[in-house]
Amino acid sequence: LSTHTPAEKYKNILKNRPETYYKEYLQNKYQKVYGTPKWAQVKPKEDEEDSDSDNEILKHSNHLAPMKTKKLAKGTLEIKALRDINKETQNEGPWVTNLQFHPTSTVAFVAGLAGIVSLFQIDGKENTKLQSIKFERFPINCAKYLKDGTEIILGSRHKNCFQLYDLMSGKTYQTQLPHTVTNAKKFEISPDGKTIAVAGRSGEIHLISGHTKELITTIQMNKKCTTMAFTPDSRSLLTHGESEEIYVWDINSRRCVHRAVDDGCLAAGAIAVSPSAQFIATGSRQGVVNIYDTKTVLAEKYPQPLKILLNLVTPITSVKFNPTSEILAMASQFKPNAFKMVHLPSFNVFSNFPTYQTVMHSPLDIDFSPNGGYLGISNDKHNAYLYRLKHYGNY
């Protein structure tokens, strides 16, 4: 491991490896003016369409166009456990706080409280490590891709700065936050990448430019903010926290334009907006997950949930929609195997996962690959699990 990885060393790590897709991705990002990279034009062979094969390798593409698949059926889910994403390392920390699939390349990162972020080539078989970066005295609480996946931005509860890793150059650098921003343990990035929302300690939400990393403004809730989510169009930010109210902020005017009461909620632990913008899910510290029609939350003071889910009994810490908005995953880190997936729009919980034999420990972070073919779940025992959702034909 190294604190600073020069571009030359990073290229040497990738040289002569089988991960040619990611290698060429890095190289060709600098060559957009010369046309589409050749590897992005590769067409899958017709005999590679058996999605049930144990030896299947999901299709690679730099521009991952969603496959046309039939609607997901309720009831049971075709799911298969694969080799852990971080099986090769497992040194990111006992608490693997973050995992995320790359938006345009078959790569995922895993990060944890040991201050290490690792990148892996996702093929469902080997999941070969591409790189690991160590940030000294910087336990990673929050990490996300930025700038269309060319950077990873990392935050810690103990530091008022961002650490950034540039996938293009292989270098790391630090950006100091304004003195009013005491830490960056919880932040969200708008889908357009223009705004970073950082939760403060006493209800503040600091809006920071995704380009310059400078403070734009600070908005204020009446209670501490514990969870946030941007709408898919990046125009609105929803914040929730230690009260029953969901705040709706207009990003352009930086004003609170609406408040909605989250049904039965005393304090919130998670919120998410579906990629289709049709649904909003909230998870409370009482273990309840509410699913709303987005329009009602944005317009009504007391919106009625479309569904109230009582399947988990400990505080909800994660809710995540899949890319097609057909699955909602929900989890609580306060109980082993406290994880469920819900079919949308029927709102029925899938009955076959997890099973009694599933060993998941405490689920910390959840992510789906860009086209829904993979599910990743991290925990407090060094693991970043990988599952194949067979309904979805590619990465």
C-alpha positions as CSV (number, residue, x, y, z in Angstrom):
1,L,0.0,0.0,0.0
2,S,1.1,3.6,-0.6
3,T,-0.2,6.9,0.4
4,H,0.5,8.5,-2.9
5,T,0.5,6.5,-6.1
6,P,2.1,8.1,-9.1
7,A,0.6,7.6,-12.5
8,E,3.6,5.5,-13.7
9,K,3.2,3.1,-10.8
10,Y,-0.5,2.8,-11.3
11,K,0.0,2.0,-15.0
12,N,2.6,-0.6,-14.1
13,I,0.1,-2.3,-11.7
14,L,-2.4,-2.7,-14.6
15,K,0.2,-3.7,-17.2
16,N,0.0,-7.4,-18.3
17,R,-3.1,-8.0,-16.2
18,P,-6.3,-9.4,-17.7
19,E,-8.3,-6.3,-16.7
20,T,-7.9,-4.8,-20.1
21,Y,-11.3,-3.1,-20.0
22,Y,-10.4,-0.9,-17.0
23,K,-6.9,-0.3,-18.3
24,E,-8.2,1.0,-21.6
25,Y,-10.9,2.9,-19.8
26,L,-8.2,4.9,-18.0
27,Q,-6.2,5.4,-21.1
28,N,-9.0,6.4,-23.4
29,K,-10.6,8.9,-21.0
30,Y,-7.9,11.2,-22.3
31,Q,-8.6,10.4,-25.9
32,K,-12.3,11.2,-26.3
33,V,-11.6,13.6,-29.2
34,Y,-10.3,10.7,-31.2
35,G,-13.5,8.8,-31.2
36,T,-15.1,5.9,-29.3
37,P,-12.6,3.5,-27.8
38,K,-12.4,0.2,-29.8
39,W,-13.2,-1.9,-26.7
40,A,-16.4,0.0,-26.1
41,Q,-17.6,-1.2,-29.5
42,V,-17.1,-4.9,-28.7
43,K,-20.3,-6.9,-29.2
44,P,-21.0,-10.0,-27.1
45,K,-21.0,-13.3,-28.8
46,E,-24.3,-14.9,-29.5
47,D,-23.4,-18.0,-27.6
48,E,-22.8,-16.0,-24.4
49,E,-26.5,-15.5,-23.6
50,D,-27.0,-18.3,-21.0
51,S,-27.6,-16.1,-17.9
52,D,-28.1,-19.2,-15.7
53,S,-24.6,-20.5,-16.3
54,D,-22.3,-20.7,-13.2
55,N,-19.4,-19.7,-15.5
56,E,-21.1,-16.6,-16.9
57,I,-19.1,-13.4,-17.1
58,L,-21.3,-10.4,-17.3
59,K,-20.8,-8.2,-20.4
60,H,-18.3,-5.4,-20.2
61,S,-19.0,-2.0,-21.7
62,N,-17.8,1.6,-21.1
63,H,-21.3,2.9,-22.0
64,L,-23.5,0.5,-20.1
65,A,-26.9,0.7,-21.9
66,P,-29.7,-0.9,-20.0
67,M,-30.8,-4.2,-21.5
68,K,-34.5,-4.6,-22.4
69,T,-35.7,-7.1,-19.9
70,K,-39.2,-8.2,-19.0
71,K,-40.6,-6.9,-15.7
72,L,-39.4,-8.5,-12.6
73,A,-41.8,-11.0,-11.1
74,K,-42.8,-10.9,-7.4
75,G,-42.4,-13.8,-5.0
76,T,-39.0,-15.2,-5.3
77,L,-35.7,-13.8,-6.6
78,E,-33.2,-15.6,-8.7
79,I,-30.0,-14.8,-6.8
80,K,-26.7,-16.4,-6.4
81,A,-23.8,-15.7,-4.0
82,L,-20.5,-15.1,-5.8
83,R,-16.9,-14.6,-4.6
84,D,-16.6,-11.6,-2.2
85,I,-15.7,-8.4,-3.9
86,N,-12.8,-7.9,-1.6
87,K,-11.8,-11.6,-1.0
88,E,-8.3,-10.7,-2.2
89,T,-7.8,-8.0,0.5
90,Q,-10.2,-7.8,3.4
91,N,-8.0,-5.2,5.0
92,E,-10.2,-2.2,4.4
93,G,-11.3,-2.5,8.1
94,P,-13.6,-4.7,10.1
95,W,-16.2,-2.1,9.3
96,V,-16.5,-2.0,5.5
97,T,-18.4,1.3,5.5
98,N,-18.7,1.8,1.8
99,L,-18.9,0.0,-1.5
100,Q,-19.9,1.3,-4.9
101,F,-20.0,0.1,-8.5
102,H,-18.5,2.3,-11.1
103,P,-21.2,4.0,-13.3
104,T,-19.6,3.1,-16.7
105,S,-17.0,0.4,-16.1
106,T,-17.0,-3.0,-14.5
107,V,-15.1,-1.9,-11.4
108,A,-16.2,-1.4,-7.8
109,F,-14.4,0.1,-4.8
110,V,-14.6,-1.0,-1.2
111,A,-13.6,1.3,1.7
112,G,-13.6,1.1,5.5
113,L,-12.5,2.4,8.8
114,A,-8.9,1.2,8.3
115,G,-8.5,4.2,5.9
116,I,-8.1,1.9,2.9
117,V,-10.0,2.1,-0.4
118,S,-9.5,-0.8,-2.8
119,L,-10.6,-1.1,-6.5
120,F,-11.6,-4.4,-8.0
121,Q,-12.4,-5.6,-11.5
122,I,-15.9,-7.1,-11.2
123,D,-16.3,-10.3,-13.2
124,G,-18.2,-12.4,-10.6
125,K,-15.4,-15.1,-10.6
126,E,-12.0,-13.6,-9.5
127,N,-12.9,-10.0,-8.8
128,T,-9.2,-9.1,-9.2
129,K,-7.8,-6.3,-7.2
130,L,-6.6,-3.3,-9.3
131,Q,-5.3,-1.0,-6.6
132,S,-5.4,-0.3,-2.8
133,I,-4.7,3.2,-1.4
134,K,-4.0,3.9,2.3
135,F,-5.0,7.2,3.9
136,E,-3.1,7.6,7.1
137,R,-5.1,8.5,10.2
138,F,-8.2,8.8,8.1
139,P,-11.0,6.3,8.9
140,I,-13.3,6.3,5.9
141,N,-17.0,6.9,6.9
142,C,-18.3,7.9,3.5
143,A,-17.0,7.4,0.0
144,K,-18.5,8.0,-3.5
145,Y,-17.5,8.3,-7.1
146,L,-17.3,11.9,-8.4
147,K,-16.9,13.4,-11.9
148,D,-18.5,10.5,-13.8
149,G,-16.4,8.0,-12.0
150,T,-13.0,9.6,-12.6
151,E,-12.5,10.4,-8.9
152,I,-13.4,8.9,-5.6
153,I,-14.1,11.4,-2.8
154,L,-13.8,10.2,0.8
155,G,-14.9,11.7,4.1
156,S,-14.2,10.9,7.8
157,R,-15.9,11.8,11.0
158,H,-12.6,12.9,12.5
159,K,-11.4,15.3,9.7
160,N,-12.8,18.5,8.2
161,C,-11.4,17.7,4.8
162,F,-12.0,15.5,1.7
163,Q,-9.5,13.0,0.5
164,L,-9.7,12.4,-3.2
165,Y,-8.3,9.7,-5.4
166,D,-7.9,10.5,-9.1
167,L,-8.4,7.3,-11.2
168,M,-6.9,9.0,-14.2
169,S,-3.5,10.0,-12.7
170,G,-3.4,7.5,-9.8
171,K,-2.7,10.3,-7.4
172,T,-4.4,11.3,-4.2
173,Y,-4.9,14.8,-2.9
174,Q,-6.6,16.6,0.0
175,T,-9.2,19.4,-0.1
176,Q,-9.7,21.3,3.1
177,L,-13.3,22.2,4.0
178,P,-14.4,25.5,5.4
179,H,-13.9,25.8,9.2
180,T,-17.7,25.7,9.7
181,V,-17.7,22.2,8.3
182,T,-16.3,20.1,11.1
183,N,-16.3,16.7,9.4
184,A,-17.5,14.9,6.3
185,K,-18.7,11.6,7.7
186,K,-22.1,11.9,5.9
187,F,-22.4,13.4,2.4
188,E,-24.4,12.9,-0.8
189,I,-23.6,13.9,-4.3
190,S,-26.2,15.2,-6.8
191,P,-26.6,13.0,-9.9
192,D,-25.3,15.8,-12.1
193,G,-22.2,16.0,-9.9
194,K,-22.5,19.7,-9.3
195,T,-23.4,19.7,-5.6
196,I,-22.1,17.9,-2.6
197,A,-24.4,18.0,0.5
198,V,-22.5,17.5,3.8
199,A,-24.5,16.9,7.0
200,G,-23.4,18.9,10.0
201,R,-23.7,18.2,13.7
202,S,-26.7,20.4,14.6
203,G,-29.0,20.4,11.6
204,E,-26.8,22.2,9.2
205,I,-26.4,20.9,5.6
206,H,-23.4,22.4,3.8
207,L,-23.8,22.7,0.1
208,I,-20.4,22.4,-1.6
209,S,-19.4,22.7,-5.2
210,G,-18.6,19.4,-6.8
211,H,-16.2,21.1,-9.1
212,T,-14.2,23.5,-6.9
213,K,-15.0,21.9,-3.5
214,E,-15.8,25.4,-2.2
215,L,-18.7,26.1,0.1
216,I,-21.8,27.4,-1.8
217,T,-24.0,28.0,1.3
218,T,-25.3,26.4,4.4
219,I,-29.0,25.5,5.0
220,Q,-30.5,24.6,8.3
221,M,-32.9,22.1,9.7
222,N,-34.5,22.4,13.2
223,K,-33.1,19.0,14.2
224,K,-29.9,17.1,13.4
225,C,-29.8,15.7,9.8
226,T,-29.1,12.0,9.7
227,T,-29.9,11.1,6.1
228,M,-30.2,12.8,2.7
229,A,-31.1,12.1,-0.9
230,F,-31.2,14.1,-4.1
231,T,-33.9,13.7,-6.6
232,P,-32.8,12.2,-10.0
233,D,-33.0,15.6,-11.7
234,S,-30.7,17.1,-9.1
235,R,-33.1,19.9,-8.6
236,S,-34.2,19.0,-5.1
237,L,-32.6,17.7,-1.9
238,L,-34.5,15.7,0.7
239,T,-33.2,15.7,4.2
240,H,-34.4,13.8,7.3
241,G,-33.2,13.5,10.8
242,E,-34.1,13.4,14.5
243,S,-37.7,14.4,14.0
244,E,-40.8,13.3,12.0
245,E,-40.3,15.8,9.2
246,I,-38.8,15.4,5.7
247,Y,-37.4,18.7,4.4
248,V,-37.6,19.4,0.7
249,W,-34.9,21.9,-0.5
250,D,-34.8,23.6,-3.9
251,I,-31.1,23.5,-5.0
252,N,-31.3,26.6,-7.2
253,S,-32.9,28.9,-4.6
254,R,-31.3,27.0,-1.7
255,R,-34.6,27.4,0.2
256,C,-36.8,24.9,2.0
257,V,-39.9,24.7,-0.2
258,H,-41.8,22.1,1.7
259,R,-42.0,19.9,4.8
260,A,-43.8,16.6,5.0
261,V,-44.5,14.5,8.1
262,D,-43.1,10.9,7.8
263,D,-45.9,8.7,9.0
264,G,-45.2,7.2,12.4
265,C,-41.6,8.3,12.4
266,L,-39.9,9.8,15.5
267,A,-36.4,9.8,14.1
268,A,-35.0,8.7,10.7
269,G,-32.1,6.6,9.7
270,A,-32.3,6.4,6.0
271,I,-34.0,7.9,2.9
272,A,-33.8,7.2,-0.8
273,V,-35.5,8.3,-4.0
274,S,-36.0,5.7,-6.8
275,P,-34.2,6.3,-10.1
276,S,-37.6,6.5,-11.8
277,A,-38.5,9.3,-9.4
278,Q,-41.7,7.5,-8.7
279,F,-41.0,6.4,-5.1
280,I,-39.5,7.7,-1.9
281,A,-38.5,5.3,0.9
282,T,-37.7,6.2,4.5
283,G,-36.4,4.1,7.3
284,S,-36.9,5.0,10.9
285,R,-35.2,4.2,14.1
286,Q,-38.3,2.3,15.1
287,G,-37.5,-0.3,12.4
288,V,-40.3,0.8,10.0
289,V,-39.8,1.4,6.3
290,N,-42.4,3.7,4.5
291,I,-42.7,3.8,0.7
292,Y,-44.4,6.9,-0.7
293,D,-45.5,8.2,-4.0
294,T,-42.9,11.0,-4.6
295,K,-45.6,13.4,-5.7
296,T,-47.4,13.2,-2.3
297,V,-44.2,13.9,-0.3
298,L,-43.4,16.9,-2.4
299,A,-46.8,18.4,-2.1
300,E,-48.7,17.2,1.0
301,K,-48.1,17.9,4.6
302,Y,-49.2,14.5,5.7
303,P,-48.6,12.1,2.9
304,Q,-49.9,8.6,3.3
305,P,-47.5,5.7,2.6
306,L,-48.2,3.4,-0.3
307,K,-46.8,0.6,1.9
308,I,-45.6,0.3,5.5
309,L,-43.0,-2.4,6.0
310,L,-42.5,-4.0,9.4
311,N,-40.2,-6.8,8.4
312,L,-37.2,-5.4,10.4
313,V,-37.3,-4.7,14.1
314,T,-34.1,-2.7,14.7
315,P,-33.3,0.8,13.5
316,I,-33.1,1.1,9.7
317,T,-29.7,2.3,8.5
318,S,-29.9,1.7,4.8
319,V,-32.5,1.9,2.0
320,K,-31.5,1.5,-1.6
321,F,-33.5,1.2,-4.9
322,N,-32.1,-0.8,-7.8
323,P,-31.5,0.9,-11.2
324,T,-34.9,-0.2,-12.6
325,S,-36.8,0.8,-9.5
326,E,-38.2,-2.7,-9.2
327,I,-36.4,-3.6,-6.0
328,L,-36.0,-1.8,-2.7
329,A,-33.3,-3.1,-0.4
330,M,-33.5,-2.3,3.2
331,A,-31.2,-3.1,6.1
332,S,-30.3,-2.5,9.8
333,Q,-26.7,-2.7,10.9
334,F,-27.9,-3.3,14.5
335,K,-28.9,-7.0,13.9
336,P,-27.1,-9.8,12.0
337,N,-28.8,-10.6,8.7
338,A,-31.2,-7.8,9.1
339,F,-31.7,-7.4,5.3
340,K,-34.7,-7.6,3.1
341,M,-35.6,-6.8,-0.5
342,V,-39.0,-5.6,-1.7
343,H,-40.6,-6.0,-5.1
344,L,-42.0,-2.9,-6.7
345,P,-44.7,-2.0,-7.4
346,S,-46.4,-4.9,-5.6
347,F,-44.6,-4.1,-2.3
348,N,-44.2,-7.8,-1.6
349,V,-41.0,-8.8,0.2
350,F,-39.0,-11.5,-1.6
351,S,-39.3,-14.6,0.4
352,N,-36.2,-16.5,-0.5
353,F,-33.4,-14.1,0.4
354,P,-31.8,-14.0,2.9
355,T,-32.4,-17.6,3.9
356,Y,-31.7,-19.1,7.3
357,Q,-28.4,-20.3,6.0
358,T,-27.3,-16.9,4.8
359,V,-24.5,-15.4,6.8
360,M,-24.4,-11.7,6.3
361,H,-23.5,-10.4,9.8
362,S,-24.4,-6.7,10.2
363,P,-25.1,-5.1,6.8
364,L,-23.5,-1.6,6.5
365,D,-23.7,-0.5,2.9
366,I,-25.7,-1.6,-0.2
367,D,-25.2,-1.0,-3.9
368,F,-26.5,-2.3,-7.2
369,S,-24.4,-2.3,-10.4
370,P,-25.6,0.1,-13.1
371,N,-27.9,-2.3,-14.9
372,G,-28.9,-4.3,-11.8
373,G,-27.0,-7.5,-12.6
374,Y,-25.0,-7.4,-9.3
375,L,-25.8,-6.6,-5.7
376,G,-23.1,-5.7,-3.2
377,I,-23.5,-5.7,0.6
378,S,-20.7,-4.8,3.0
379,N,-20.6,-5.7,6.7
380,D,-18.7,-5.3,10.0
381,K,-16.6,-8.4,9.5
382,H,-14.2,-7.3,6.7
383,N,-16.6,-8.5,3.9
384,A,-18.0,-7.0,0.8
385,Y,-20.4,-9.7,-0.5
386,L,-21.3,-10.0,-4.1
387,Y,-24.5,-11.5,-5.5
388,R,-25.8,-12.1,-9.0
389,L,-29.4,-11.1,-9.8
390,K,-30.1,-13.4,-12.7
391,H,-33.2,-11.5,-14.0
392,Y,-30.9,-8.7,-15.2
393,G,-28.9,-9.8,-18.1
394,N,-25.8,-7.7,-17.7
395,Y,-23.7,-5.6,-15.4
